[in-house]
Structures are given as structure tokens and as C-alpha cells.
Amino acid sequence: MGAIFFGIAIFIGWTLIDLSKHKKITAENLLGSLIVAIIGGVGWAVFDWIFE
């Protein structure tokens, strides 16, 4: 469950950083944020599984 929250937090944070940098939200920025969030969430889940 922590990995899901971590992924959501990454998505929101990455989107806010892109918004502050580009001053607008585009589909490309949202897709990039989503990809980074998925990779981060999966990475967190793997670490949680390994070090359980």
C-alpha cells in the first residue's frame, strides 16, 4: 500500500514541478509524470518485497 501512495506522491510532485517550470499542463508532461510515478512505485514495491 505504501508503494501506491509513494507513486501518487511522485506523480503529484513531478506534475507540480513541470507546472512551475512550463507554466502550463500538457499531455506530454502528464504522461512523463505518470511514467516516473509508475517506475517509482514499482521500485518502492520491489524494495519493500526484498527487505520485508
CNS distance restraints for C-alpha pairs under 8 A (distance, minus, plus):
assign (resid   1 and name CA) (resid   5 and name CA) 6.64 0.50 0.50
assign (resid   2 and name CA) (resid   6 and name CA) 6.06 0.50 0.50
assign (resid   2 and name CA) (resid  45 and name CA) 7.90 0.50 0.50
assign (resid   3 and name CA) (resid   7 and name CA) 6.08 0.50 0.50
assign (resid   3 and name CA) (resid  41 and name CA) 4.88 0.50 0.50
assign (resid   3 and name CA) (resid  42 and name CA) 7.01 0.50 0.50
assign (resid   3 and name CA) (resid  44 and name CA) 5.35 0.50 0.50
assign (resid   3 and name CA) (resid  45 and name CA) 5.31 0.50 0.50
assign (resid   4 and name CA) (resid   8 and name CA) 6.24 0.50 0.50
assign (resid   4 and name CA) (resid  41 and name CA) 6.01 0.50 0.50
assign (resid   5 and name CA) (resid   9 and name CA) 6.10 0.50 0.50
assign (resid   6 and name CA) (resid  10 and name CA) 6.18 0.50 0.50
assign (resid   6 and name CA) (resid  37 and name CA) 7.94 0.50 0.50
assign (resid   6 and name CA) (resid  40 and name CA) 7.41 0.50 0.50
assign (resid   6 and name CA) (resid  41 and name CA) 5.98 0.50 0.50
assign (resid   6 and name CA) (resid  44 and name CA) 7.56 0.50 0.50
assign (resid   7 and name CA) (resid  11 and name CA) 6.18 0.50 0.50
assign (resid   7 and name CA) (resid  37 and name CA) 4.61 0.50 0.50
assign (resid   7 and name CA) (resid  38 and name CA) 6.12 0.50 0.50
assign (resid   7 and name CA) (resid  40 and name CA) 5.90 0.50 0.50
assign (resid   7 and name CA) (resid  41 and name CA) 4.42 0.50 0.50
assign (resid   8 and name CA) (resid  12 and name CA) 6.22 0.50 0.50
assign (resid   8 and name CA) (resid  37 and name CA) 6.66 0.50 0.50
assign (resid   9 and name CA) (resid  13 and name CA) 5.99 0.50 0.50
assign (resid   9 and name CA) (resid  37 and name CA) 7.91 0.50 0.50
assign (resid  10 and name CA) (resid  14 and name CA) 5.82 0.50 0.50
assign (resid  10 and name CA) (resid  33 and name CA) 7.67 0.50 0.50
assign (resid  10 and name CA) (resid  36 and name CA) 7.40 0.50 0.50
assign (resid  10 and name CA) (resid  37 and name CA) 5.26 0.50 0.50
assign (resid  10 and name CA) (resid  40 and name CA) 7.36 0.50 0.50
assign (resid  11 and name CA) (resid  15 and name CA) 6.03 0.50 0.50
assign (resid  11 and name CA) (resid  33 and name CA) 5.25 0.50 0.50
assign (resid  11 and name CA) (resid  34 and name CA) 5.87 0.50 0.50
assign (resid  11 and name CA) (resid  36 and name CA) 7.20 0.50 0.50
assign (resid  11 and name CA) (resid  37 and name CA) 5.03 0.50 0.50
assign (resid  12 and name CA) (resid  16 and name CA) 6.17 0.50 0.50
assign (resid  12 and name CA) (resid  33 and name CA) 7.91 0.50 0.50
assign (resid  13 and name CA) (resid  17 and name CA) 6.21 0.50 0.50
assign (resid  14 and name CA) (resid  18 and name CA) 6.21 0.50 0.50
assign (resid  14 and name CA) (resid  33 and name CA) 5.59 0.50 0.50
assign (resid  15 and name CA) (resid  19 and name CA) 6.04 0.50 0.50
assign (resid  15 and name CA) (resid  25 and name CA) 7.91 0.50 0.50
assign (resid  15 and name CA) (resid  29 and name CA) 7.04 0.50 0.50
assign (resid  15 and name CA) (resid  30 and name CA) 6.56 0.50 0.50
assign (resid  15 and name CA) (resid  33 and name CA) 5.92 0.50 0.50
assign (resid  16 and name CA) (resid  20 and name CA) 6.14 0.50 0.50
assign (resid  17 and name CA) (resid  21 and name CA) 6.16 0.50 0.50
assign (resid  18 and name CA) (resid  22 and name CA) 5.86 0.50 0.50
assign (resid  18 and name CA) (resid  23 and name CA) 7.67 0.50 0.50
assign (resid  18 and name CA) (resid  24 and name CA) 7.99 0.50 0.50
assign (resid  18 and name CA) (resid  25 and name CA) 7.54 0.50 0.50
assign (resid  18 and name CA) (resid  29 and name CA) 6.75 0.50 0.50
assign (resid  19 and name CA) (resid  23 and name CA) 4.99 0.50 0.50
assign (resid  19 and name CA) (resid  24 and name CA) 5.42 0.50 0.50
assign (resid  19 and name CA) (resid  25 and name CA) 5.88 0.50 0.50
assign (resid  20 and name CA) (resid  24 and name CA) 7.90 0.50 0.50
assign (resid  25 and name CA) (resid  29 and name CA) 6.51 0.50 0.50
assign (resid  25 and name CA) (resid  30 and name CA) 7.18 0.50 0.50
assign (resid  26 and name CA) (resid  30 and name CA) 6.36 0.50 0.50
assign (resid  27 and name CA) (resid  31 and name CA) 6.03 0.50 0.50
assign (resid  28 and name CA) (resid  32 and name CA) 6.14 0.50 0.50
assign (resid  29 and name CA) (resid  33 and name CA) 6.14 0.50 0.50
assign (resid  30 and name CA) (resid  34 and name CA) 6.08 0.50 0.50
assign (resid  31 and name CA) (resid  35 and name CA) 6.18 0.50 0.50
assign (resid  32 and name CA) (resid  36 and name CA) 6.24 0.50 0.50
assign (resid  33 and name CA) (resid  37 and name CA) 6.05 0.50 0.50
assign (resid  34 and name CA) (resid  38 and name CA) 6.14 0.50 0.50
assign (resid  35 and name CA) (resid  39 and name CA) 6.24 0.50 0.50
assign (resid  36 and name CA) (resid  40 and name CA) 6.04 0.50 0.50
assign (resid  37 and name CA) (resid  41 and name CA) 5.95 0.50 0.50
assign (resid  38 and name CA) (resid  42 and name CA) 6.04 0.50 0.50
assign (resid  39 and name CA) (resid  43 and name CA) 6.02 0.50 0.50
assign (resid  40 and name CA) (resid  44 and name CA) 6.09 0.50 0.50
assign (resid  41 and name CA) (resid  45 and name CA) 6.17 0.50 0.50
assign (resid  42 and name CA) (resid  46 and name CA) 6.16 0.50 0.50
assign (resid  43 and name CA) (resid  47 and name CA) 6.23 0.50 0.50
assign (resid  44 and name CA) (resid  48 and name CA) 6.06 0.50 0.50
assign (resid  45 and name CA) (resid  49 and name CA) 6.05 0.50 0.50
assign (resid  46 and name CA) (resid  50 and name CA) 6.08 0.50 0.50
assign (resid  47 and name CA) (resid  51 and name CA) 6.00 0.50 0.50
assign (resid  48 and name CA) (resid  52 and name CA) 5.66 0.50 0.50
